[in-house]
Amino acid sequence: MKKHIVTTLMLSALAVSCTKTTKTEKVENPDGSVTTTTTTTTDAEIIDTSKINQAKEDVKAKVDEAGNKIDNAAQKTKEDLNQAGKDIKTGAKEVGSDIKDAAAKGAEKVEEGAKKLKEDLKK
């Protein structure tokens, strides 16, 4: 376990030492005092921009593909809903005509019953 910790610390120190450069500069002033300036620079060339650009392109392609899938699913849903609406409309027309026929037959029976009642009342 200790070997792993030590190895990790060494690799961390190596990574930090590769990315940062420290420069110390001493300047003697005219009055005889010494001024020390420490400058730390970070090496920006460690990041591989081609890999980053490739990753961005991959993500963009996957997002476009997902968008196309969503669009296709939405179009299919729209078509299914249109078909369902047509089926409902056709069914409603059939039910409406059945109701009209039933109402007409009922009205005929009521009229016949009224005629019979009228004749019975005349007797």
Residue pairs with C-beta under 8 A, 6 or more apart in sequence:
18 43
18 46
19 42
19 43
19 46
20 40
20 41
20 42
20 43
21 40
21 41
21 42
21 43
22 38
22 39
22 40
23 38
23 39
23 40
23 41
24 36
24 37
24 38
24 39
25 36
25 37
25 38
25 39
26 34
26 35
26 36
26 37
27 34
27 35
27 36
27 37
28 34
28 35
29 35
